[in-house]
Amino acid sequence: SFGPQYAWVSRELTWDAYLLRSATVYEEDCGYHTITQGGYYQYSDGYNLGFRSWLHYILPMIYSDPELAREILEYSVALQPPPPASQFPYGMGPLCERVDLGTSDDLDFWLLLAAGAYGLGTRDTHFFDTEIPYYDTQGLDKATIWQHLKVAFQHEQSMLGPHGGYLAGSTGDWNDFSTEFEQLTESMLVTAQNAYALPQLAEVADMRGDTTFAQQLRAAGAQDLATMRAQWTGGGWYSRGYSGDRQVGSGVIFEEPQPWAILAGAPSASQANTLVHNIRRYLDGVGAPADRKSVV
């Protein structure tokens, strides 16, 4: 409740919560419940796309339905192929078959983010001792969820590019096909995301007494944070990434990396004020010149 003058906010949140929870489906052949995007992905094409979405949807479920959150984590982890491949799928098709659409540089991040949020939100550190087989090994090659997370972390770090961003692969990051639309080869969005998420997972590692992994996570997160701070542009925002050696987003603001950089603590107080102002001005249109047609 936000008071009688904001009753519409409560109604909207209730409706949003219903929409999210009602998107739960049972992947019978995989043996897990998950939350899907639905839409034409599911009801026209028959696919459950995509991997990053389930782990995004998990975040409120950690508090409202932790059992479902655990299932989604197990479902996601079970799609990891054995090392050294380790690339998660773009999504899933019928009969628990992977749907691979090129390679993306943020899929490991979403698992690490969700795992850290689950550990901190529930303090259920024993969950990470659950053994899950690697994908398509007929259950013969198993590892604990904690070990799967270490594999995901190592795979993510193997994708670091020459400017400190993460190599976009053939499909890109959360913004699908940014490799084609923006000719992106290196993503600073994923750098900002990891700068935010890795220290949280390090706290879970501390809770489990895994000090070595905690140190690795913090060192990687600190490196990503330093990279983001160096990406502050003259315009008053963070760059989107790189296309080869050309910085993308130096002359125009891209929305994607900005909030993650704030969450990670990249900007100083004055930079944060400037960044929020520029987001409102250039992305929300606050204070923009009046449309001449409306004036006429």
C-alpha positions as CSV (number, residue, x, y, z in Angstrom):
1,S,0.0,0.0,0.0
2,F,1.3,3.4,-1.0
3,G,-1.7,5.4,0.5
4,P,-5.1,6.2,-1.0
5,Q,-3.7,8.6,-3.6
6,Y,-1.6,5.8,-5.1
7,A,-4.2,3.0,-5.0
8,W,-3.6,2.5,-8.7
9,V,0.0,1.5,-8.0
10,S,-1.1,-1.3,-5.6
11,R,-3.6,-2.5,-8.3
12,E,-0.9,-2.4,-10.9
13,L,1.6,-4.3,-8.8
14,T,-1.0,-7.0,-7.9
15,W,-1.8,-7.4,-11.6
16,D,1.8,-7.6,-12.5
17,A,2.5,-10.2,-9.8
18,Y,-0.4,-12.3,-11.1
19,L,0.8,-12.1,-14.7
20,L,4.3,-13.2,-13.7
21,R,3.2,-16.1,-11.5
22,S,0.6,-17.3,-14.0
23,A,3.3,-17.7,-16.6
24,T,4.6,-20.7,-14.8
25,V,4.6,-23.9,-16.8
26,Y,5.8,-27.5,-16.2
27,E,8.5,-28.7,-18.6
28,E,7.5,-32.3,-18.4
29,D,10.4,-33.9,-20.2
30,C,12.9,-31.7,-18.3
31,G,11.1,-32.3,-15.0
32,Y,11.0,-28.8,-13.8
33,H,8.6,-25.9,-13.5
34,T,9.7,-22.6,-15.0
35,I,8.3,-19.2,-15.9
36,T,8.2,-18.4,-19.6
37,Q,7.8,-15.3,-21.7
38,G,4.7,-16.9,-23.3
39,G,3.6,-15.0,-26.4
40,Y,4.4,-16.2,-29.9
41,Y,7.6,-17.8,-28.6
42,Q,5.6,-20.4,-26.7
43,Y,2.1,-20.5,-28.3
44,S,3.1,-20.1,-31.9
45,D,6.7,-21.4,-32.2
46,G,6.5,-23.9,-29.3
47,Y,9.7,-22.6,-27.7
48,N,10.6,-21.5,-24.2
49,L,12.8,-18.4,-24.9
50,G,14.9,-17.4,-23.4
51,F,17.4,-18.6,-20.9
52,R,18.0,-15.1,-19.5
53,S,14.3,-14.5,-19.0
54,W,13.7,-17.3,-16.5
55,L,16.5,-16.1,-14.3
56,H,15.3,-12.5,-14.6
57,Y,11.8,-13.6,-13.5
58,I,13.2,-15.6,-10.6
59,L,14.2,-12.5,-8.6
60,P,10.8,-11.7,-7.0
61,M,10.0,-15.4,-6.7
62,I,12.9,-15.8,-4.2
63,Y,10.7,-13.9,-1.7
64,S,7.1,-14.9,-2.9
65,D,7.7,-18.5,-3.9
66,P,11.2,-19.8,-3.0
67,E,10.3,-23.4,-4.0
68,L,9.6,-22.2,-7.6
69,A,12.8,-20.2,-7.5
70,R,14.8,-23.3,-6.6
71,E,13.2,-25.2,-9.5
72,I,14.0,-22.5,-12.0
73,L,17.6,-22.5,-10.8
74,E,17.9,-26.3,-11.1
75,Y,16.2,-26.2,-14.5
76,S,18.7,-23.6,-15.7
77,V,21.8,-25.2,-14.3
78,A,20.8,-28.6,-15.9
79,L,21.2,-27.0,-19.3
80,Q,24.9,-26.3,-18.8
81,P,27.1,-28.6,-21.0
82,P,30.2,-30.1,-19.5
83,P,33.3,-28.0,-19.6
84,P,35.0,-26.7,-21.6
85,A,32.0,-25.9,-23.8
86,S,29.8,-24.4,-21.0
87,Q,27.7,-22.2,-23.2
88,F,24.2,-22.0,-22.1
89,P,21.4,-22.3,-24.7
90,Y,19.4,-19.3,-26.0
91,G,16.3,-21.2,-24.8
92,M,14.5,-24.5,-24.9
93,G,12.4,-26.3,-27.5
94,P,10.0,-29.3,-27.2
95,L,11.1,-32.4,-25.4
96,C,13.8,-30.6,-23.4
97,E,15.9,-29.9,-26.5
98,R,18.2,-26.9,-26.5
99,V,17.6,-24.0,-28.8
100,D,21.0,-22.6,-29.8
101,L,20.9,-19.2,-31.5
102,G,24.6,-18.2,-31.8
103,T,26.4,-17.2,-28.7
104,S,25.6,-14.6,-26.1
105,D,27.9,-13.0,-23.4
106,D,25.3,-12.5,-20.7
107,L,23.8,-15.9,-20.0
108,D,26.3,-16.8,-17.4
109,F,25.7,-13.4,-15.7
110,W,22.0,-14.1,-15.3
111,L,22.6,-17.4,-13.6
112,L,25.2,-15.8,-11.3
113,L,22.9,-12.9,-10.5
114,A,20.0,-15.2,-9.7
115,A,22.1,-17.6,-7.6
116,G,23.5,-14.7,-5.5
117,A,20.1,-13.2,-5.0
118,Y,18.7,-16.6,-3.9
119,G,21.5,-17.2,-1.5
120,L,21.3,-13.8,0.1
121,G,17.5,-13.7,0.1
122,T,17.0,-17.2,1.7
123,R,20.3,-18.0,3.4
124,D,19.7,-21.5,2.1
125,T,23.4,-22.3,1.4
126,H,22.7,-26.1,1.5
127,F,20.7,-25.8,-1.7
128,F,24.0,-25.2,-3.6
129,D,25.1,-28.7,-2.6
130,T,22.4,-30.3,-4.8
131,E,23.9,-32.4,-7.6
132,I,22.7,-31.7,-11.1
133,P,24.0,-33.5,-14.2
134,Y,25.5,-31.6,-17.1
135,Y,23.3,-31.4,-20.1
136,D,23.0,-34.4,-22.4
137,T,25.2,-36.7,-20.3
138,Q,22.4,-39.1,-19.4
139,G,22.9,-38.2,-15.7
140,L,26.4,-39.7,-15.6
141,D,28.3,-36.5,-15.3
142,K,27.1,-34.6,-12.2
143,A,28.3,-31.6,-10.3
144,T,26.9,-29.6,-7.4
145,I,25.1,-26.4,-8.2
146,W,28.0,-24.6,-6.6
147,Q,30.4,-26.2,-9.0
148,H,28.1,-25.4,-11.9
149,L,28.3,-21.7,-10.8
150,K,32.1,-21.9,-10.8
151,V,32.1,-23.2,-14.3
152,A,29.7,-20.4,-15.4
153,F,32.0,-17.8,-13.8
154,Q,35.1,-19.2,-15.5
155,H,33.2,-19.3,-18.8
156,E,32.1,-15.7,-18.4
157,Q,35.6,-14.5,-17.6
158,S,36.9,-16.3,-20.6
159,M,34.8,-13.8,-22.7
160,L,36.6,-10.7,-21.6
161,G,37.6,-8.4,-24.5
162,P,40.5,-6.1,-25.0
163,H,38.7,-3.0,-23.6
164,G,37.5,-4.8,-20.5
165,G,34.0,-5.5,-21.9
166,Y,32.6,-8.9,-22.6
167,L,32.8,-10.2,-26.1
168,A,29.4,-10.0,-27.6
169,G,29.5,-13.3,-29.5
170,S,27.3,-13.8,-32.5
171,T,24.0,-12.8,-30.9
172,G,25.0,-10.1,-28.4
173,D,23.7,-9.5,-24.9
174,W,20.3,-8.7,-23.4
175,N,19.6,-6.5,-26.4
176,D,19.3,-9.3,-28.9
177,F,21.3,-9.0,-32.1
178,S,23.1,-5.9,-30.9
179,T,25.9,-7.4,-32.9
180,E,23.9,-6.7,-36.1
181,F,22.0,-3.5,-35.1
182,E,24.9,-1.8,-33.4
183,Q,27.9,-3.8,-34.8
184,L,28.7,-4.4,-31.2
185,T,31.7,-6.7,-30.5
186,E,32.2,-5.9,-26.8
187,S,29.5,-5.1,-24.3
188,M,29.8,-2.7,-21.4
189,L,26.3,-3.6,-20.4
190,V,27.5,-7.0,-19.3
191,T,30.5,-5.4,-17.6
192,A,28.2,-3.2,-15.5
193,Q,25.9,-6.2,-14.8
194,N,28.8,-8.3,-13.5
195,A,30.2,-5.4,-11.5
196,Y,26.9,-5.4,-9.6
197,A,26.3,-9.2,-9.4
198,L,29.7,-10.8,-8.6
199,P,30.2,-9.1,-5.2
200,Q,26.8,-10.4,-4.1
201,L,27.7,-14.0,-5.1
202,A,31.0,-13.4,-3.2
203,E,28.9,-12.8,0.0
204,V,27.2,-16.2,-0.6
205,A,30.7,-17.8,-1.1
206,D,31.7,-16.3,2.3
207,M,28.6,-17.8,3.9
208,R,29.7,-21.2,2.5
209,G,33.2,-20.8,3.7
210,D,34.6,-20.8,0.1
211,T,37.0,-17.9,0.6
212,T,39.0,-18.7,-2.6
213,F,36.0,-18.4,-4.8
214,A,34.8,-15.3,-2.9
215,Q,38.2,-13.6,-3.6
216,Q,38.0,-14.5,-7.3
217,L,34.5,-13.1,-7.6
218,R,35.4,-9.9,-5.8
219,A,38.5,-9.4,-7.9
220,A,36.6,-9.9,-11.1
221,G,33.8,-7.5,-9.9
222,A,36.4,-4.9,-8.9
223,Q,38.0,-5.1,-12.4
224,D,34.6,-4.7,-14.0
225,L,33.8,-1.7,-11.8
226,A,37.1,-0.1,-12.7
227,T,36.4,-0.7,-16.4
228,M,33.0,0.9,-16.1
229,R,34.4,4.0,-14.3
230,A,36.8,4.5,-17.2
231,Q,33.8,4.3,-19.7
232,W,32.4,7.6,-18.4
233,T,32.0,9.7,-21.5
234,G,32.3,13.5,-22.0
235,G,28.6,13.6,-22.6
236,G,27.8,12.5,-19.0
237,W,27.0,8.8,-19.3
238,Y,28.6,5.4,-19.8
239,S,29.4,3.9,-23.2
240,R,27.5,1.0,-24.6
241,G,30.6,-0.9,-25.6
242,Y,32.9,-1.3,-28.6
243,S,32.7,-2.1,-32.3
244,G,36.3,-3.2,-32.8
245,D,38.3,-0.2,-31.6
246,R,35.4,2.3,-32.0
247,Q,33.6,3.2,-28.8
248,V,29.9,2.9,-29.2
249,G,27.8,5.4,-27.2
250,S,30.3,8.2,-26.8
251,G,28.2,10.7,-28.7
252,V,24.7,9.4,-27.8
253,I,23.4,7.9,-24.7
254,F,22.3,4.2,-24.7
255,E,19.9,3.2,-22.0
256,E,21.1,-0.3,-21.3
257,P,24.3,0.1,-19.2
258,Q,23.3,3.2,-17.2
259,P,21.1,1.7,-14.4
260,W,23.4,-1.2,-13.9
261,A,26.4,1.1,-13.6
262,I,24.5,3.0,-10.9
263,L,23.5,-0.2,-9.1
264,A,27.2,-1.3,-9.2
265,G,28.3,2.0,-7.6
266,A,30.3,3.2,-10.6
267,P,29.4,6.9,-10.6
268,S,30.5,9.5,-8.0
269,A,27.7,11.5,-6.4
270,S,28.1,14.3,-9.0
271,Q,28.3,11.9,-11.9
272,A,25.1,10.1,-10.6
273,N,23.3,13.4,-10.6
274,T,24.5,14.2,-14.1
275,L,23.6,10.7,-15.3
276,V,20.1,10.8,-13.9
277,H,19.6,14.2,-15.5
278,N,20.8,13.0,-18.9
279,I,18.6,9.9,-18.7
280,R,15.6,12.1,-18.0
281,R,16.5,14.6,-20.6
282,Y,17.6,12.4,-23.5
283,L,15.6,9.2,-22.9
284,D,12.5,10.5,-21.1
285,G,12.3,13.9,-22.9
286,V,12.1,15.9,-19.6
287,G,13.0,19.5,-20.5
288,A,13.3,18.8,-24.2
289,P,12.4,21.6,-26.6
290,A,8.7,21.8,-27.4
291,D,7.5,20.1,-30.6
292,R,7.0,22.9,-33.1
293,K,3.9,21.3,-34.5
294,S,2.3,21.3,-31.0
295,V,3.2,25.0,-30.7
296,V,1.6,25.9,-34.0
